[in-house]
Amino acid sequence: MTGDSLGALEGIRVIDLTRILAGPFCTMNLGDMGAEIIKIEQPGRGDDTRGWGPPFAGDEAAYFLGINRNKRSVTLNLKDERGKDILRRLLKDADVLIENFKPGQLDSWGFTKEWMTEHAPRVVQCAITGYGDKGPKGGMPGYDFLLQAESGLMSITGERHGRPTKYGVAIVDVCTGQYAAMCILAALQARHRTGRGQKVEVSLFNTSLSMLVNVASNHLIGGGRPGRYGNGHPNIVPYSDYPCGDGEIALAVGNDPQFAKFAGLVGHAEWAEDERFTTNAGRVTNRADIEPLIVEALSVKSAADWITLFEREGIPCTKVNAVDEALASAQAQANDMVVEMDHPTSGTIRALGIPYTFSDTTPSVKSPPPVLGADTDSVLAEIAGFSDQEINALREDGVI
């Protein structure tokens, strides 16, 4: 669970005012890379996802446990002026402030651009919003499911003649969190040159449109309205899942030489000579002709037999796994993609591992997701300079 060297972001302190998914996913990754994450939560309640279950491990929802490791939890009532004063103290020695309030909320609490410039000039500020502050929806809250619908992502997901379908996880939130982490790291790099922080902004709306990638390009250049292809690809054929004599197989035949080899392996070398199928462009145009032929050809053997043959011959393919099968696979184990953590109230829990490696500054899981407010006293004493008596008074008054 722990690395032998300091993480790449060792020495970077992040004040995390986010909750739900996009922000916490961003800060978990920064924490995995060695940053100190101080997660500010509402007293008595905390991050909403603490209660988003079942399943639960002890009192903590699996949802929360999956995206909040490597963080310290501090409870703080930011509606109280004393709570704002504590945040001011924490920001003095911070490197990053990340929040996902509605636009203008921090300004209303006094943390304006002018205040940041005067009192925390080196802090990189990251704002995650639904729509940003421009346009007819500027300032409105954003929800992953609604953005998948609004952006067109759902319109290109699902069976050709079926209903629009959302992705199986909150993918817009996840990608927004990744953009946020990327932008924060870029701003920290710029700080080496400029000596000052800056504000970066990401929104679910902009992220969702950017996720259209090649489908958007198809429309912007070729015109027309992109549709649904089930598990197929709008620009490549065959590139989908197919039923076999037993089980299913996913194929990704990405070029014409691969297709010619594939055709020979399934006993139909003549496909590669058919003018309808010789080129990928022809196969895309005539997918309604070639795909039933592929299904018929694959029906004579099991998915396992085809995978053995195709892998040996260099045809990209795989089994269509369920989630439990994927997480239990030898490949996942070899890459430490499932780790165990000892949680103070939930016991031993399993979680996803870290999906990247560094040759020298090893990412690591140093601490499990925190119990609500577990680090309030230590952070206020060590960083904000409060005495035990002052901390007790703040607690009695409901500030922490």
C-alpha positions in Angstrom: 0.0 0.0 0.0 2.9 2.4 0.5 5.8 3.4 -1.7 9.4 3.6 -0.8 9.9 7.2 -1.9 8.1 10.5 -1.6 5.3 11.2 -4.0 5.6 13.6 -6.9 3.4 16.2 -5.1 5.0 15.8 -1.7 5.0 19.2 0.0 1.8 20.5 -1.8 -1.1 21.3 0.5 -4.6 21.2 -0.9 -7.6 22.7 0.8 -10.5 20.7 -0.5 -14.0 22.2 -0.3 -15.6 19.8 -2.7 -18.1 17.0 -2.2 -19.9 14.3 -4.2 -17.6 13.0 -7.1 -15.8 15.3 -9.5 -13.9 17.2 -6.8 -13.2 14.3 -4.5 -12.0 12.2 -7.4 -9.6 15.0 -8.4 -8.2 15.4 -4.9 -7.9 11.7 -4.3 -5.6 11.5 -7.3 -3.6 14.5 -6.1 -3.3 12.7 -2.7 -2.2 9.4 -4.3 0.6 11.4 -5.9 1.7 12.7 -2.5 -0.2 16.0 -1.9 -1.6 16.7 1.6 -5.3 16.9 1.2 -7.3 18.7 3.9 -11.0 17.9 3.2 -13.3 20.5 4.7 -16.7 19.0 5.6 -19.9 20.3 7.2 -20.1 19.5 11.0 -22.4 16.6 11.8 -23.1 15.7 8.2 -20.0 15.7 6.0 -19.8 14.8 2.3 -23.2 13.7 1.0 -21.7 10.5 -0.3 -21.0 9.3 3.2 -24.6 8.2 3.3 -25.0 7.1 -0.4 -25.6 3.4 0.3 -26.0 0.6 0.5 -23.6 -1.0 0.5 -22.0 0.2 3.7 -18.8 -0.8 5.5 -19.7 0.1 9.1 -21.2 3.5 9.0 -19.5 4.6 5.7 -21.0 4.1 2.3 -18.9 2.2 -0.3 -19.3 5.3 -2.6 -17.5 7.6 -0.2 -14.8 5.0 0.7 -14.0 4.6 -3.0 -12.9 8.2 -3.7 -11.6 9.7 -0.4 -8.4 8.0 0.6 -5.3 9.9 1.4 -7.2 12.8 3.0 -7.5 14.5 6.4 -11.1 15.4 7.4 -11.8 18.7 9.1 -15.3 19.8 10.1 -15.9 23.5 9.6 -19.0 25.6 9.5 -18.3 28.2 6.8 -21.6 30.0 7.6 -20.0 31.1 10.8 -17.5 34.0 10.7 -15.2 32.1 12.9 -15.3 29.2 10.4 -14.3 31.6 7.6 -11.5 32.9 9.8 -10.2 29.3 10.1 -10.3 28.9 6.4 -8.3 32.1 6.0 -5.7 30.8 8.3 -5.5 27.5 6.4 -5.1 29.3 3.1 -2.1 31.2 4.2 0.2 28.2 3.9 -1.8 26.3 1.2 -0.9 25.7 -2.4 -4.3 24.8 -3.9 -7.9 25.6 -3.1 -10.5 23.6 -4.9 -14.3 24.0 -4.5 -17.5 23.1 -6.3 -19.9 25.6 -4.9 -22.2 27.6 -7.1 -20.4 30.5 -8.9 -20.0 33.5 -6.5 -20.3 31.6 -3.2 -16.7 32.0 -2.1 -16.9 35.7 -3.2 -20.0 36.2 -0.9 -17.9 34.8 2.0 -15.2 37.3 1.3 -12.8 35.1 -0.6 -12.7 37.4 -3.6 -10.0 37.6 -6.3 -8.8 40.7 -4.5 -8.6 38.9 -1.2 -6.8 36.0 -2.7 -4.3 38.3 -4.5 -3.5 40.1 -1.2 -3.5 37.3 1.3 -2.9 34.0 -0.6 -1.2 35.1 -3.9 0.6 31.8 -4.5 -2.6 29.7 -4.1 -3.9 27.9 -7.2 -7.7 28.1 -7.1 -9.8 25.6 -8.9 -13.6 26.0 -9.4 -15.7 23.1 -10.5 -19.2 24.1 -11.6 -22.1 22.8 -13.6 -22.1 25.4 -16.4 -19.6 28.0 -15.4 -20.9 31.6 -15.1 -21.5 32.4 -18.8 -24.4 31.7 -21.2 -28.1 31.2 -20.5 -27.4 28.4 -17.9 -24.4 30.2 -16.3 -24.6 29.7 -12.5 -27.0 26.8 -12.6 -26.1 23.5 -10.8 -25.0 20.5 -12.9 -25.7 16.8 -12.5 -23.9 14.1 -14.3 -27.0 12.4 -15.7 -28.5 15.6 -17.0 -25.2 16.6 -18.7 -25.0 13.2 -20.3 -28.4 13.9 -21.8 -27.8 17.5 -22.6 -24.4 17.1 -24.3 -25.6 14.4 -26.7 -23.6 11.6 -25.1 -26.8 9.7 -24.4 -28.0 10.1 -27.9 -25.0 8.1 -29.2 -25.1 5.4 -26.5 -27.4 2.4 -26.7 -28.8 0.1 -29.3 -29.5 1.6 -32.8 -33.2 1.4 -32.5 -33.4 1.6 -28.7 -33.6 4.4 -26.3 -30.7 6.8 -25.5 -28.7 5.3 -22.6 -26.4 6.8 -20.0 -23.0 5.4 -19.2 -22.8 2.9 -16.4 -20.9 5.3 -14.1 -21.0 9.1 -13.7 -18.4 9.5 -16.4 -18.9 13.3 -16.9 -18.0 13.8 -13.2 -15.0 11.5 -13.5 -13.7 13.3 -16.6 -14.3 16.7 -15.0 -12.3 15.6 -12.0 -9.5 14.5 -14.3 -9.5 17.8 -16.1 -9.5 19.6 -12.7 -6.4 17.7 -11.6 -4.7 18.3 -15.0 -5.4 22.1 -14.8 -4.2 22.3 -11.2 -0.9 20.6 -12.0 -0.4 23.0 -15.0 -1.1 26.0 -12.8 1.4 24.8 -10.2 3.9 24.4 -13.0 3.2 28.0 -14.2 3.7 29.2 -10.7 7.4 28.2 -10.9 7.7 30.8 -13.7 5.4 33.5 -12.5 5.7 33.2 -8.7 1.9 33.4 -8.3 -1.2 31.3 -8.4 -4.1 31.7 -10.7 -7.7 30.5 -10.9 -8.7 27.6 -13.2 -12.3 26.7 -13.9 -13.8 23.5 -15.3 -17.5 22.7 -15.8 -19.5 19.6 -16.3 -21.1 21.1 -19.4 -17.8 21.9 -21.2 -16.4 18.5 -20.2 -19.4 16.6 -21.5 -19.1 18.3 -24.9 -15.3 17.6 -25.1 -16.0 14.0 -24.4 -17.8 13.7 -27.8 -14.3 13.8 -29.4 -14.3 12.0 -32.8 -18.2 11.9 -32.9 -18.2 15.7 -32.6 -15.6 15.9 -35.3 -17.6 13.6 -37.6 -20.5 16.0 -37.3 -18.6 19.3 -37.5 -16.7 18.1 -40.6 -19.1 15.7 -42.3 -22.4 17.1 -41.2 -25.4 14.9 -40.3 -26.6 13.8 -36.9 -24.5 11.1 -35.2 -26.6 8.1 -34.1 -26.3 5.0 -32.0 -24.4 1.9 -33.0 -24.9 -0.3 -29.9 -21.4 -1.4 -29.0 -20.2 -0.6 -32.5 -17.9 2.1 -33.6 -19.1 4.9 -36.0 -15.8 4.9 -37.9 -14.4 1.3 -37.7 -15.9 -2.1 -38.6 -15.7 -4.7 -37.2 -15.3 -3.0 -33.8 -18.0 -4.4 -31.4 -19.1 -7.4 -29.4 -20.4 -10.5 -31.1 -22.2 -13.6 -29.8 -20.4 -16.9 -30.3 -21.4 -20.5 -30.0 -20.9 -20.0 -26.3 -20.4 -16.6 -24.7 -19.5 -13.3 -26.3 -16.4 -11.8 -27.7 -15.3 -8.2 -28.2 -13.4 -7.5 -31.4 -11.4 -4.4 -32.4 -10.2 -4.9 -36.0 -8.6 -1.6 -36.7 -7.1 -1.8 -40.2 -7.5 -3.6 -43.5 -4.6 -6.1 -43.2 -6.0 -7.1 -39.8 -9.4 -7.6 -41.4 -8.0 -9.8 -44.1 -6.3 -12.0 -41.5 -9.4 -12.1 -39.4 -11.5 -13.1 -42.5 -9.1 -16.0 -43.2 -9.2 -17.2 -39.6 -13.0 -17.4 -39.5 -13.0 -19.3 -42.8 -14.0 -16.5 -45.1 -10.9 -15.2 -46.9 -13.2 -14.1 -49.7 -14.5 -11.2 -47.6 -11.2 -9.4 -48.0 -11.6 -9.6 -51.8 -15.2 -8.4 -51.7 -15.3 -4.8 -52.9 -17.9 -4.0 -50.2 -15.5 -5.1 -47.4 -11.9 -4.7 -48.7 -11.5 -1.3 -47.0 -12.6 0.0 -43.7 -14.6 2.8 -45.4 -16.5 0.1 -47.4 -17.1 -1.9 -44.2 -18.5 1.1 -42.4 -20.8 1.9 -45.4 -21.9 -1.8 -45.6 -21.9 -2.7 -41.9 -25.5 -4.0 -42.3 -24.1 -6.6 -44.7 -20.8 -7.6 -43.0 -21.9 -7.8 -39.4 -24.5 -10.6 -39.8 -21.9 -12.6 -41.7 -19.5 -12.2 -38.8 -22.1 -13.3 -36.3 -22.8 -16.4 -38.4 -19.1 -17.3 -38.7 -18.4 -16.9 -35.0 -21.3 -19.1 -34.0 -19.4 -22.3 -34.9 -17.0 -22.0 -31.9 -17.1 -20.7 -28.3 -15.8 -17.3 -27.3 -12.9 -19.0 -25.4 -11.8 -20.9 -28.5 -12.0 -17.8 -30.7 -10.0 -15.7 -28.2 -7.3 -18.4 -28.0 -7.0 -18.4 -31.8 -7.2 -14.6 -32.3 -4.8 -13.7 -29.5 -2.2 -16.1 -31.0 -2.6 -14.5 -34.4 -2.6 -10.9 -33.2 -6.3 -10.1 -33.7 -7.4 -7.6 -31.0 -10.1 -9.3 -28.9 -11.2 -10.1 -25.4 -13.9 -11.6 -23.3 -16.9 -9.5 -22.3 -16.4 -9.6 -18.5 -18.7 -8.7 -15.7 -17.3 -6.2 -13.1 -16.5 -8.9 -10.6 -14.6 -10.9 -13.2 -12.6 -7.9 -14.3 -11.5 -7.0 -10.8 -10.6 -10.6 -10.0 -8.6 -11.1 -13.3 -4.9 -12.0 -13.3 -4.2 -8.8 -15.1 -5.8 -6.6 -12.4 -3.9 -8.5 -9.7 -0.6 -8.2 -11.6 -1.1 -4.4 -11.7 -2.3 -4.1 -8.0 -5.6 -2.6 -9.2 -7.3 -3.9 -6.0 -5.8 -2.9 -2.7 -6.8 -3.4 1.0 -7.0 -0.7 3.6 -7.5 -0.9 7.4 -10.2 1.6 8.2 -10.7 2.7 11.9 -14.5 2.0 11.9 -15.2 0.0 8.8 -12.5 -2.7 9.3 -10.5 -4.0 6.4 -11.9 -2.7 3.1 -11.0 -3.3 -0.5 -10.7 -0.5 -3.0 -9.4 0.2 -6.5 -5.7 0.7 -6.8 -3.7 3.5 -8.4 -3.9 3.3 -12.2 -0.5 4.9 -13.0 3.1 4.4 -12.0 6.1 6.7 -11.6 9.7 5.4 -11.9 11.0 7.4 -8.9 8.2 9.3 -7.0 5.9 6.4 -6.2 2.2 7.1 -5.8 0.8 5.3 -2.7 -2.1 4.7 -0.5 -0.9 6.1 2.8 -4.2 6.4 4.7 -7.8 5.1 4.3 -10.8 7.5 3.8 -11.1 9.6 7.0 -13.8 9.4 9.6 -15.8 12.6 9.6 -13.8 15.3 11.5 -11.0 12.9 12.5 -8.3 15.4 11.8 -10.0 18.6 13.0 -8.0 19.0 16.2 -4.6 18.2 14.7 -5.1 20.4 11.7 -6.3 23.4 13.7 -3.4 23.0 16.2 -0.6 22.2 13.7 -1.5 24.5 10.8 -3.9 27.2 12.1 -2.2 27.6 15.5 -5.2 27.1 17.8 -4.8 26.0 21.4 -6.7 23.1 22.9 -8.9 25.5 24.9 -9.7 27.5 21.7 -10.5 24.2 19.8 -12.9 23.1 22.6 -14.7 26.4 22.5 -15.1 26.2 18.8 -16.6 22.7 19.1 -19.0 23.8 21.8 -20.2 26.6 19.6 -20.7 24.3 16.6 -18.1 26.0 14.5 -16.2 22.7 14.0 
